[in-house]
Amino acid sequence: MTAISILPEVTAFLSRPHGHYIHGRAVEGRGDRIAVVNPSNEQAIADVADATRDDVDAAVASSRAAFEGAWGRTTPAERANVLLRLADLFEKHREELAQIETLQSGKIIQISRAFEVDQAIGFLKHYAGAATRIHGETITPSLPSLNGERYSAFTRREPVGVVVGIVPWNFSILIAVWKFASALATGCTVIIKPSQFTPLTLLRIAELATEAGVPAGAFNVVSGGGNPGRWLIDHEGTAKVSFTGSVPTGIAVGRSAMEAKLTRATLELGGKNAVGFLKDVDADKTVAGILESGFVHQGQVCAAGERFFVHRSRLDEVLEKLKDALAGLQIGDPMDECTQFGPLSNRAHFDKIVGFFDLARSEGGTIAFGGQPLERTGYFVTPTAILVNDRRAKMLSEETFGPIATFLAYDDEAELVDLLNDTPYGLAASLWTNDLGKAMNLIPRIEAGTVWVNMHTFLDPALPFGGVKASGIGREFGSAFIDDYTELKSVMIRH
Ligand code: NAD
């Protein structure tokens, strides 16, 4: 097995100086440098600047000018065409974007291609289609007509203004697309603040956006950590934040958004997603479901399953077969097309996951498989399965965001529903059964923004995505995003 060759354009891009992308051009920035590290070999591949307040001011001024100017004057069809041209450029630069993503995040190349780029193309086209379908409604008022006057009324959907999109490191392209394409389709302008761990793809995509016809300032990228994110939210020139990340940061973002100036906030946060296998599902199908739910991209998927509930009569057989399946995963260089399981994305996350292995042992969990860092360069750990006997185990309540599946046996369906909902979070859940009638009865009883049946993690642009309970506020894509990126203006006319 050998790694694919790095494209010359990727090498050329990485060797350029990087900072931010403001008003249609790449700028280096004057802030401290942040190294971008390849998690499979711990080598720096580039560095970017941590944005200063001056950088943030420049980005907001530029986005504001584009909102009041060139982008604000576009028609819906023009905005749709720009997004379609950007989708074409994603297709043209598919391999380049996928390679940059794999080098900065450790995502295996097949997933960078299929999920980050190909899915992003589908989403861009979805938003392009939505751009021409944003509308208000006409309403007949009931006011009395004393002197023969009449009234007409209608509502308008108007873009909120400059949107701040704050993005985590796990899907640096796809999650950014959900934010910048929502903004551009509705007529807003946007400033993306990528994660400090994975800023490079967005800097390249901003260049492609300019090539696609996005005018200067309509799409800016500001690199750095938490401070630039906070400054952007607090800034008087921004109107909305769309944040995706962890629950604690999301709560801080929500608070600062409210305190700043009632900045509109959409919060897409983490969870502790549940996966329930009904008794009728055999061990082979269960194991395939566990791999799909819990181990794609080393479990670093916000909707990934972490709490696995298997009927007591099936559990031993399932764990035996799961051990074989996990042992058979090809672990290695994410740039090798044969690799199925790569490194964790960064050192801090690696340390956190190793801490969870210790927690599982300290609270008496049985490590059915894995539970170790790998003795090699890079942030590699084993895919891991842990069996607990107590529903109060911390392994069943704390989000690991890693390749750790925690199992608990259940005895009847009432107990299963109780376990599925026994969490402050509610991003996603899946049910696995051959009895679709039973699934249809259980779906309304599950507290989650998305419920999958006999599948997990796959997202479709037409279906809104977001969390209930402490997993967030608001929805991405579908048609639901329009409410979050526009203000509803009521107009009434006496005539
Ligand atoms: P994080 O919360 O640490 O960081 C997310 C982003 O917020 C980063 O860009 C970071 O620089 C920025 N940030 C940090 N502090 C900030 C502050 N005070 N103000 C403004 N911005 C700030 O999350 P992460 O570690 O990058 O990502 C992992 C988390 O994201 C997991 O909890 C995962 O479940 C969640 N996630 C949720 C979804 C979803 O759609 N619901 C999708 C992907 C990831």
Boltz pocket constraint, residues with backbone or C-beta under 6 A from the ligand:
constraints:
  - pocket:
      binder: B
      contacts: [[A, 166], [A, 167], [A, 168], [A, 169], [A, 170], [A, 171], [A, 175], [A, 193], [A, 194], [A, 195], [A, 196], [A, 224], [A, 225], [A, 226], [A, 227], [A, 228], [A, 229], [A, 230], [A, 244], [A, 245], [A, 246], [A, 247], [A, 249], [A, 250], [A, 252], [A, 253], [A, 268], [A, 269], [A, 270], [A, 271], [A, 301], [A, 302], [A, 303], [A, 399], [A, 401], [A, 427], [A, 467], [A, 471], [A, 472]]
      max_distance: 6.0
